[in-house]
């Protein structure tokens, strides 16, 4: 009997590059801390300007984590293509971000 993936789990992906995984989780942890900070600021009655500034920082951190995730996946595809094998992960990430 073969094991079926959990429904709604989506397709199984190959393991992520450990360096990319560390960078993504670091960015997500930073965003989590910023969101926790926004919540604390709202609960303590801080000014709208201060809250909005912190919320923008959290949003940017989430965006960057998402870009890195997509860039890491894109890198897997590009690195298997003979013509693009000389691109570094940083070059691929910059290429992707330039499109966003």
C-alpha positions in Angstrom: 0.0 0.0 0.0 1.6 3.3 -1.1 1.3 6.4 1.1 -0.7 9.3 -0.4 0.2 12.9 0.3 -2.1 14.6 2.7 -5.0 16.2 0.8 -4.4 19.8 0.1 -0.7 19.4 0.7 0.1 20.2 -2.9 2.8 18.6 -5.0 5.9 17.2 -3.4 8.9 19.4 -4.1 12.6 18.5 -4.1 14.6 19.5 -1.0 15.5 23.2 -0.9 19.1 24.4 -1.0 20.1 24.6 2.7 21.5 28.1 2.3 18.4 29.4 0.6 16.2 27.7 3.3 18.2 29.4 6.0 17.9 32.8 4.4 14.1 32.3 3.9 13.5 31.2 7.4 15.6 34.0 8.7 13.6 36.6 6.8 10.3 35.0 8.0 11.5 35.1 11.6 12.4 38.8 11.1 8.9 39.4 9.7 7.3 37.5 12.6 9.2 39.7 15.1 8.1 42.8 13.2 4.4 41.7 13.2 4.6 41.0 16.9 6.0 44.5 17.3 3.1 46.0 15.4 0.6 44.2 17.5 2.3 45.4 20.7 2.4 48.9 19.3 -1.3 48.9 18.5 -2.1 47.4 22.0 -0.1 50.1 23.7 -1.7 52.9 21.7 1.4 54.0 19.6 0.9 56.6 16.9 -0.5 55.6 13.5 2.7 56.8 11.8 4.9 54.5 14.0 2.6 51.6 13.5 2.4 52.1 9.7 6.2 52.4 9.5 6.7 49.1 11.3 3.9 47.4 9.3 5.6 48.5 6.1 8.8 46.9 7.3 7.1 43.7 8.1 5.4 43.6 4.7 8.7 44.2 3.0 10.3 41.4 5.0 7.5 39.0 3.9 7.9 40.1 0.3 11.6 39.5 0.3 11.1 36.0 1.8 8.6 35.2 -0.9 11.0 36.5 -3.6 13.8 34.4 -2.2 11.5 31.3 -2.1 10.5 31.8 -5.8 14.1 32.6 -6.8 15.4 29.4 -5.1 12.8 27.4 -7.0 13.7 29.2 -10.2 17.3 28.4 -9.6 16.6 24.7 -9.5 15.1 25.0 -13.0 17.8 27.3 -14.4 20.7 25.2 -13.0 19.4 22.2 -14.9 19.4 24.2 -18.2 22.9 24.0 -19.8 22.6 27.6 -21.1 22.0 29.2 -17.7 24.3 27.1 -15.4 26.8 29.9 -15.0 24.3 32.1 -13.2 24.8 32.4 -9.4 21.8 32.2 -7.1 22.3 35.9 -6.3 22.1 36.8 -10.0 18.9 34.7 -10.4 17.4 36.4 -7.3 18.2 39.9 -8.7 16.7 38.9 -12.1 13.5 37.8 -10.4 13.3 40.8 -8.2 13.8 43.1 -11.2 10.6 41.5 -12.7 8.5 42.1 -9.6 
